[in-house]
């Protein structure tokens, strides 16, 4: 009898391995949409839970989806659309600055002739090439619209069922996990902290830096501020890089065209306010979240982007952090 039970268990495990591998292959083409639905469901789950208590799980999930679309997704799509238009106009209307005024100023200060176009020209060409490549990537992505529509359909259904049946999924995972209750609770708690730090904390920090950058650019009279705000937000999600990749070239540009006072002001504002806000906002936003070693954070983000695309900014740190937490749980289970 024992042998029969062992054979049955072995067969079930092999069957699970085969069926599980096939299931992964089926999900892989739409993995990004499923991950996006999961991350968004995690963010709005408190709202859905409150509505579900009063109106039932189905109505609560539907109303949460409608509210999320109206408050988050539609404004986000509008902002991205405006940013794309401004990026195209920026490339089409790009003109290299006239360095005559700054060359005269350099001659008065230093007493030597300075060929600024030869010095700054490569930088301007790099900026033009970079923005052009960004626009080309966006245009290329438009060719995949049919597959994108299928992905949106999967995203909406995944989002709805995660909102409606998310509690049942968590309960099933708890019951299926071969761990005692204490270890299971600790694992789920640490995963929740990692998700909060990777999604909520980083988005808050990036949003604050993008808003501060846009305000500074508005005062200085820059055009296409929606585009620069979106670029700053995206770069601020990356460790080490941050908003400085946007405001430092802007400062160099202002200096190159002879707006020395504006360049100095942007240098102070960018160093103290924009980049300095990270030291204030991040600790506040991360109070609830788990803290990752900076080396693991960098590895998780860039590795996540390489594997999962944009969503890897959030998924990568969670996976790296979860691996670390699992090792720590195993060490605790082993005992002293």
C-alpha positions as CSV (number, residue, x, y, z in Angstrom):
1,X,0.0,0.0,0.0
2,X,2.8,2.3,0.9
3,X,4.5,1.6,-2.4
4,X,1.3,2.4,-4.3
5,X,0.9,5.7,-2.4
6,X,4.5,6.5,-3.3
7,X,4.0,5.7,-6.9
8,X,0.8,7.8,-7.0
9,X,2.6,10.8,-5.4
10,X,5.5,10.5,-7.8
11,X,3.2,10.3,-10.8
12,X,1.2,13.4,-9.6
13,X,4.4,15.3,-9.2
14,X,5.7,14.4,-12.7
15,X,2.3,15.3,-14.1
16,X,2.3,18.6,-12.3
17,X,5.7,19.4,-13.7
18,X,4.6,18.7,-17.2
19,X,1.3,20.5,-17.0
20,X,2.9,23.4,-15.0
21,X,5.6,23.8,-17.7
22,X,2.9,23.9,-20.4
23,X,0.9,26.4,-18.4
24,X,3.9,28.7,-18.2
25,X,4.4,28.5,-21.9
26,X,0.8,29.5,-22.4
27,X,1.0,32.5,-20.1
28,X,4.4,33.8,-21.2
29,X,3.2,35.7,-24.3
30,X,0.9,37.8,-22.1
31,X,3.0,37.7,-18.9
32,X,3.4,41.5,-18.8
33,X,-0.3,42.1,-19.0
34,X,-0.9,39.6,-16.2
35,X,1.8,41.1,-14.0
36,X,0.4,44.6,-14.7
37,X,-3.0,43.4,-13.6
38,X,-1.5,41.9,-10.5
39,X,0.4,45.0,-9.5
40,X,-2.6,47.3,-10.1
41,X,-4.9,45.0,-8.2
42,X,-2.5,45.1,-5.3
43,X,-2.6,48.9,-5.3
44,X,-6.4,49.3,-5.4
45,X,-7.3,46.2,-3.3
46,X,-8.1,48.3,-0.2
47,X,-10.7,50.2,-2.2
48,X,-12.2,47.0,-3.7
49,X,-12.4,45.4,-0.3
50,X,-14.4,48.3,1.2
51,X,-16.8,48.3,-1.8
52,X,-17.2,44.5,-1.7
53,X,-18.3,44.6,1.9
54,X,-21.1,46.9,1.1
55,X,-22.1,45.9,-2.5
56,X,-20.8,42.4,-2.9
57,X,-17.6,41.1,-4.5
58,X,-18.7,41.4,-8.2
59,X,-20.2,44.9,-8.0
60,X,-17.3,46.1,-5.8
61,X,-14.7,44.7,-8.3
62,X,-16.5,46.4,-11.3
63,X,-16.8,49.7,-9.5
64,X,-13.2,49.6,-8.6
65,X,-12.2,48.9,-12.2
66,X,-14.3,51.9,-13.4
67,X,-12.9,54.2,-10.7
68,X,-9.3,53.0,-11.5
69,X,-9.8,53.7,-15.2
70,X,-11.3,57.1,-14.6
71,X,-8.8,58.2,-12.0
72,X,-5.6,56.4,-13.0
73,X,-5.5,54.8,-16.4
74,X,-7.3,57.4,-18.6
75,X,-5.2,60.4,-17.2
76,X,-2.1,58.2,-17.6
77,X,-2.9,57.5,-21.2
78,X,-3.6,61.1,-21.9
79,X,-0.3,62.2,-20.4
80,X,1.7,59.6,-22.3
81,X,-0.1,60.6,-25.5
82,X,0.8,64.3,-25.0
83,X,4.4,63.2,-24.1
84,X,4.6,61.3,-27.4
85,X,3.4,64.3,-29.4
86,X,5.8,66.6,-27.7
87,X,8.7,64.1,-28.3
88,X,7.9,64.1,-32.0
89,X,7.7,67.9,-32.1
90,X,11.0,68.1,-30.1
91,X,12.8,65.9,-32.7
92,X,11.3,67.7,-35.7
93,X,12.0,71.2,-34.3
94,X,15.4,70.5,-32.8
95,X,17.9,73.3,-33.5
96,X,21.4,73.5,-32.2
97,X,21.9,76.5,-30.0
98,X,23.7,79.6,-31.0
99,X,26.9,79.8,-28.9
100,X,27.9,83.3,-30.0
101,X,26.9,85.1,-26.7
102,X,28.7,82.5,-24.6
103,X,31.8,82.6,-26.8
104,X,32.0,86.3,-26.3
105,X,31.5,85.9,-22.5
106,X,34.3,83.2,-22.4
107,X,36.6,85.6,-24.3
108,X,36.0,88.3,-21.8
109,X,36.5,86.0,-18.8
110,X,39.2,83.7,-20.0
111,X,40.8,85.8,-22.7
112,X,41.0,83.0,-25.2
113,X,38.9,81.9,-28.2
114,X,36.7,78.9,-27.4
115,X,35.0,76.9,-30.1
116,X,31.9,75.9,-28.2
117,X,30.1,74.2,-31.1
118,X,33.0,71.8,-31.4
119,X,32.9,71.1,-27.7
120,X,29.1,70.8,-27.2
121,X,28.2,69.7,-30.6
122,X,28.7,66.0,-29.9
123,X,26.5,66.3,-26.7
124,X,23.7,68.0,-28.7
125,X,24.0,65.3,-31.4
126,X,23.8,62.6,-28.7
127,X,20.6,64.2,-27.2
128,X,19.1,64.4,-30.7
129,X,19.9,60.8,-31.5
130,X,18.6,59.6,-28.1
131,X,15.2,61.4,-28.4
132,X,15.0,60.3,-32.0
133,X,15.6,56.7,-31.0
134,X,12.9,57.0,-28.3
135,X,10.4,58.3,-30.8
136,X,11.4,55.5,-33.3
137,X,10.8,52.9,-30.6
138,X,7.3,54.3,-29.9
139,X,6.4,54.3,-33.6
140,X,7.6,50.7,-33.9
141,X,5.5,49.7,-30.9
142,X,2.4,51.0,-32.7
143,X,2.8,48.2,-35.3
144,X,2.0,45.7,-32.6
145,X,-1.5,47.1,-31.8
146,X,-3.5,43.9,-32.6
147,X,-1.5,41.9,-30.1
148,X,-1.7,44.8,-27.7
149,X,-5.5,44.7,-27.9
150,X,-5.5,41.0,-27.0
151,X,-3.2,41.8,-24.1
152,X,-5.5,44.6,-22.9
153,X,-8.4,42.1,-23.0
154,X,-6.4,39.7,-20.8
155,X,-5.3,42.5,-18.5
156,X,-9.0,43.5,-17.9
157,X,-10.1,40.0,-17.1
158,X,-7.1,39.3,-14.9
159,X,-7.6,42.6,-13.1
160,X,-11.3,41.9,-12.5
161,X,-10.9,38.4,-11.2
162,X,-7.9,39.3,-9.0
163,X,-10.1,42.0,-7.4
164,X,-13.1,39.8,-7.0
165,X,-11.4,36.5,-6.0
166,X,-8.0,37.7,-4.8
167,X,-8.8,36.7,-1.2
168,X,-9.6,33.2,-2.4
169,X,-6.3,33.0,-4.3
170,X,-4.3,34.0,-1.2
171,X,-6.2,31.5,1.0
172,X,-5.5,28.8,-1.6
173,X,-1.8,29.7,-1.7
174,X,-1.7,29.6,2.1
175,X,-3.3,26.2,2.2
176,X,-1.2,24.8,-0.6
177,X,2.1,26.0,0.8
178,X,4.0,23.1,2.7
179,X,4.9,25.4,5.6
180,X,3.6,25.8,9.1
181,X,1.2,28.7,9.8
182,X,3.9,31.0,11.4
183,X,6.3,30.6,8.5
184,X,3.5,31.1,5.9
185,X,2.3,34.3,7.6
186,X,5.9,35.7,7.8
187,X,6.5,34.9,4.1
188,X,3.3,36.6,3.0
189,X,4.0,39.6,5.3
190,X,7.5,40.0,3.9
191,X,6.2,39.7,0.3
192,X,3.7,42.5,1.1
193,X,6.5,44.7,2.4
194,X,8.6,44.1,-0.7
195,X,5.6,44.9,-3.0
196,X,4.9,48.1,-1.1
197,X,8.6,49.2,-1.3
198,X,9.0,48.3,-5.0
199,X,5.7,49.7,-6.2
200,X,4.3,52.3,-3.9
201,X,7.5,53.7,-2.5
202,X,9.4,54.1,-5.8
203,X,6.4,55.5,-7.6
204,X,5.9,58.2,-4.9
205,X,9.6,59.2,-5.0
206,X,9.7,59.3,-8.9
207,X,6.4,61.3,-8.9
208,X,7.7,63.9,-6.5
209,X,10.9,64.3,-8.5
210,X,9.1,64.6,-11.8
211,X,6.7,67.3,-10.4
212,X,9.6,69.3,-9.0
213,X,11.5,69.0,-12.3
214,X,8.5,70.2,-14.3
215,X,8.0,73.1,-11.9
216,X,11.6,74.2,-12.3
217,X,11.4,73.9,-16.1
218,X,8.2,75.9,-16.2
219,X,9.9,78.8,-14.3
220,X,12.9,78.6,-16.7
221,X,10.6,78.7,-19.8
222,X,11.3,75.3,-21.2
223,X,8.8,73.8,-23.7
224,X,7.4,70.3,-23.9
225,X,7.3,70.0,-20.2
226,X,4.9,67.0,-20.2
227,X,7.5,65.0,-22.2
228,X,10.3,66.0,-19.7
229,X,8.0,65.2,-16.8
230,X,7.4,61.7,-18.1
231,X,11.1,61.1,-18.9
232,X,12.0,62.3,-15.4
233,X,9.5,60.0,-13.8
234,X,10.8,57.0,-15.7
235,X,14.4,57.7,-15.0
236,X,13.7,58.5,-11.3
237,X,12.5,54.9,-10.9
238,X,16.0,53.7,-11.7
239,X,18.5,53.7,-8.8
240,X,21.6,56.0,-9.0
241,X,20.5,57.5,-12.3
242,X,17.4,59.5,-11.2
243,X,16.2,62.9,-12.2
244,X,19.8,64.3,-12.5
245,X,20.0,62.8,-16.0
246,X,17.4,65.3,-17.0
247,X,18.2,68.5,-15.1
248,X,22.0,68.3,-15.5
249,X,21.9,68.3,-19.4
250,X,19.3,71.1,-19.1
251,X,21.6,73.1,-17.0
252,X,24.5,72.5,-19.5
253,X,22.2,73.7,-22.3
254,X,21.3,76.9,-20.5
255,X,24.9,77.6,-19.8
256,X,25.8,76.9,-23.5
257,X,23.2,79.4,-24.8
258,X,24.5,82.1,-22.5
259,X,21.8,81.9,-19.7
260,X,24.4,81.7,-17.0
261,X,22.2,82.9,-14.2
262,X,19.4,80.5,-15.1
263,X,22.0,77.6,-15.3
264,X,23.3,78.5,-11.9
265,X,19.8,78.6,-10.5
266,X,19.0,75.2,-12.0
267,X,22.2,73.8,-10.6
268,X,21.2,74.9,-7.0
269,X,17.5,73.9,-7.5
270,X,18.4,70.5,-9.0
271,X,21.0,69.6,-6.4
272,X,19.1,70.8,-3.3
273,X,15.4,70.4,-4.2
274,X,15.0,67.8,-7.0
275,X,17.8,65.3,-6.1
276,X,17.7,66.3,-2.4
277,X,14.0,65.4,-2.2
278,X,15.0,61.7,-2.5
279,X,16.6,61.8,1.0
280,X,13.4,63.2,2.5
281,X,10.6,61.5,0.6
282,X,12.1,58.0,0.3
283,X,12.4,57.3,4.0
284,X,8.8,58.5,4.5
285,X,7.5,56.4,1.6
286,X,9.5,53.3,2.7
287,X,8.4,53.3,6.3
288,X,6.2,50.3,5.8
289,X,8.2,48.6,3.1
290,X,11.2,46.2,3.3
291,X,14.7,47.7,2.7
292,X,16.9,46.1,0.1
293,X,20.7,46.3,-0.1
294,X,21.5,48.9,-2.8
295,X,23.5,46.4,-4.7
296,X,20.5,43.9,-4.8
297,X,18.2,46.8,-5.7
298,X,20.3,47.8,-8.7
299,X,20.6,44.1,-9.8
300,X,16.9,43.5,-9.4
301,X,15.8,46.6,-11.3
302,X,18.1,46.3,-14.3
303,X,17.8,42.6,-14.5
304,X,14.0,42.9,-14.2
305,X,13.9,45.4,-17.0
306,X,16.0,43.1,-19.2
307,X,13.6,40.2,-18.6
308,X,10.2,41.8,-18.1
309,X,10.5,45.2,-19.8
310,X,9.1,48.2,-18.0
311,X,7.3,46.2,-15.4
312,X,10.7,44.7,-14.4
313,X,11.2,48.0,-12.5
314,X,8.8,46.7,-9.9
315,X,8.9,42.9,-10.4
316,X,12.7,42.6,-10.4
317,X,13.3,44.0,-6.9
318,X,10.5,41.9,-5.5
319,X,11.9,38.7,-6.9
320,X,15.4,39.5,-5.7
321,X,14.1,40.5,-2.3
322,X,11.9,37.5,-2.0
323,X,14.9,35.2,-2.7
324,X,16.7,36.9,0.1
325,X,13.7,36.5,2.4
326,X,13.4,32.8,1.6
327,X,17.0,32.2,2.5
328,X,16.5,34.0,5.8
329,X,13.4,31.9,6.5
330,X,15.3,28.7,5.8
331,X,18.1,29.9,8.2
332,X,15.4,30.6,10.9
333,X,13.8,27.2,10.3
334,X,17.2,25.5,10.7
335,X,17.7,27.1,14.1
336,X,20.9,28.1,15.8
